[in-house]
Amino acid sequence: MIDQKEYAQRRSQLFAQMLDNSIAIVPTAPEHWHSTDEFLDYRPDYNFYYLTGFTEPEAIAVFIKSEGHEQFILFNRPRDEKKEQWLGARAGQLKAVSDYHADEAYGIDEFAGQISILLTNKKSMYYPLGRYADVEALINDALKKLRFRVRSGVRVPDTVMDINQILFAMRLIKTPAEIEVMQKAADISVDAHIRAMQTCRPGMFEYEIEAELHYEFRRRGASGYAYPSIVAGGKNACILHYVENDQKLRDGDLLLIDAGAKYQGYNADITRTFPVNGTFSGRQKVLYEVVLNAQLAVIEAVKPGNSWAQMNEIAERKLTEGALDIGLLKGS
C-alpha cells in the first residue's frame, strides 16, 4: 500500500534533483463538466498525485528549495459546507497539512496573489511546460511583472525547466509498495477477465460482458476501470479502440476484451480473445496459437538488461513466422 511516508520520500527525491534556490510548480488536472450540475469522473494529474497522494481537483503543489531548506506548499479548495453537501467532503487547508503533510496550505484562489511572492528571488523554476495553460498564464504574468522590478534588486528565475523530465525518470523505477499495488490491480483485472469468460454466451450483448468486468473491478476494491473497456465481438475486434460495446454476440465468433482495473492510481491493462461459445474453430485455434506462441516467447525473454525494443522485435518475428507457417502471409 502507498502511504504518506512514500509520498514524502518521493518529494525528497525531487528536492535532491532541484537546483539550489529554485521553485517547482505542479498543478493537478482540471475537472470537466458533463452537464449543468455534474462533472465527468475525475482523475488527478499523475505527476501531481505521485508527489502528493492528493486526489481532489483545483489544486497546485509548490516545492521550494533554498539555502538547504525544503518546503512543500499546497494550494487547494477551502472547506465549503454547501458545496460539500452536494459533491462530497473536501480536505481543506487543515487536512492538507495534517493528512497530506504539506508544510503550508492555502486556498486555491490565493495562488494568483501568492505566485509573485513565491517566485521572487528564485534562480530557477520547474514546471510541466505546455500542460496547463491557465496556470501557466498566471505564472508568466507574474514573471513579467517581476521583471519590471529587476532594477530595484528583485531577482527573477532566469532558467525554466520542464519538471516532467525529472518526474518521468523517477516514476520509471517502482518501489516495493508500488509493485504491490500494481500486482493488486493486475490480480483484480485477471479475475474480471475470468468472470467475463465464464459468463459469456451467444446471444448476450457486449455491454452485458462489460458490466461483468466493471462489477468485478468495483467488488474487489478498484476505483473503476483504467480506461474505457473494449468488448468487441466478431468484426468489431478489428476496430482498434472500439468502445460502443452494444452489439449482440454471435455463436461462432471470437470476443476480444481489452480492459483493466484502476487501483490506488495504478492501472492494469489486459487484452484477451476467446470464443463466444467456448470452443475455438479450427482456423481460430491455429491463429490464436500463433499469437500465444509470440507472447510466450516475449515473456521468456523478459530479463533485466533487455530492452522493450528487443521484446517488440521478438513478437514481430514470431508473429511473422507463424503467419507464414499457416499460409496467412506469403514470401520469405
Rosetta blueprint (number, residue, H / E / L):
1 M L
2 I L
3 D L
4 Q H
5 K H
6 E H
7 Y H
8 A H
9 Q H
10 R H
11 R H
12 S H
13 Q H
14 L H
15 F H
16 A H
17 Q H
18 M L
19 L L
20 D L
21 N L
22 S E
23 I E
24 A E
25 I E
26 V E
27 P E
28 T L
29 A L
30 P L
31 E L
32 H L
33 W E
34 H E
35 S E
36 T L
37 D L
38 E E
39 F E
40 L L
41 D L
42 Y L
43 R L
44 P L
45 D L
46 Y H
47 N H
48 F H
49 Y H
50 Y H
51 L H
52 T H
53 G L
54 F L
55 T L
56 E L
57 P L
58 E L
59 A L
60 I E
61 A E
62 V E
63 F E
64 I E
65 K E
66 S E
67 E L
68 G L
69 H E
70 E E
71 Q E
72 F E
73 I E
74 L E
75 F E
76 N E
77 R L
78 P L
79 R L
80 D L
81 E H
82 K H
83 K H
84 E H
85 Q H
86 W H
87 L H
88 G L
89 A L
90 R L
91 A L
92 G H
93 Q H
94 L H
95 K H
96 A H
97 V H
98 S H
99 D L
100 Y L
101 H L
102 A L
103 D L
104 E E
105 A E
106 Y E
107 G E
108 I H
109 D H
110 E H
111 F H
112 A H
113 G H
114 Q H
115 I H
116 S H
117 I H
118 L H
119 L H
120 T L
121 N L
122 K L
123 K L
124 S E
125 M E
126 Y E
127 Y E
128 P L
129 L L
130 G L
131 R L
132 Y L
133 A H
134 D H
135 V H
136 E H
137 A H
138 L H
139 I H
140 N H
141 D H
142 A H
143 L H
144 K H
145 K H
146 L H
147 R H
148 F L
149 R L
150 V H
151 R H
152 S H
153 G L
154 V L
155 R L
156 V L
157 P L
158 D L
159 T E
160 V E
161 M E
162 D E
163 I L
164 N H
165 Q H
166 I H
167 L H
168 F H
169 A H
170 M H
171 R H
172 L H
173 I L
174 K L
175 T L
176 P H
177 A H
178 E H
179 I H
180 E H
181 V H
182 M H
183 Q H
184 K H
185 A H
186 A H
187 D H
188 I H
189 S H
190 V H
191 D H
192 A H
193 H H
194 I H
195 R H
196 A H
197 M H
198 Q H
199 T H
200 C L
201 R L
202 P L
203 G L
204 M L
205 F E
206 E H
207 Y H
208 E H
209 I H
210 E H
211 A H
212 E H
213 L H
214 H H
215 Y H
216 E H
217 F H
218 R H
219 R H
220 R L
221 G L
222 A L
223 S L
224 G E
225 Y E
226 A L
227 Y L
228 P L
229 S L
230 I E
231 V E
232 A E
233 G E
234 G H
235 K H
236 N H
237 A H
238 C H
239 I L
240 L L
241 H L
242 Y L
243 V L
244 E L
245 N L
246 D L
247 Q L
248 K E
249 L L
250 R L
251 D L
252 G L
253 D L
254 L E
255 L E
256 L E
257 I E
258 D E
259 A E
260 G L
261 A E
262 K E
263 Y E
264 Q L
265 G L
266 Y E
267 N E
268 A L
269 D L
270 I E
271 T E
272 R E
273 T E
274 F E
275 P E
276 V L
277 N L
278 G L
279 T L
280 F L
281 S L
282 G H
283 R H
284 Q H
285 K H
286 V H
287 L H
288 Y H
289 E H
290 V H
291 V H
292 L H
293 N H
294 A H
295 Q H
296 L H
297 A H
298 V H
299 I H
300 E H
301 A H
302 V L
303 K L
304 P L
305 G L
306 N L
307 S L
308 W H
309 A H
310 Q H
311 M H
312 N H
313 E H
314 I H
315 A H
316 E H
317 R H
318 K H
319 L H
320 T H
321 E H
322 G H
323 A H
324 L H
325 D H
326 I L
327 G L
328 L L
329 L L
330 K L
331 G L
332 S L
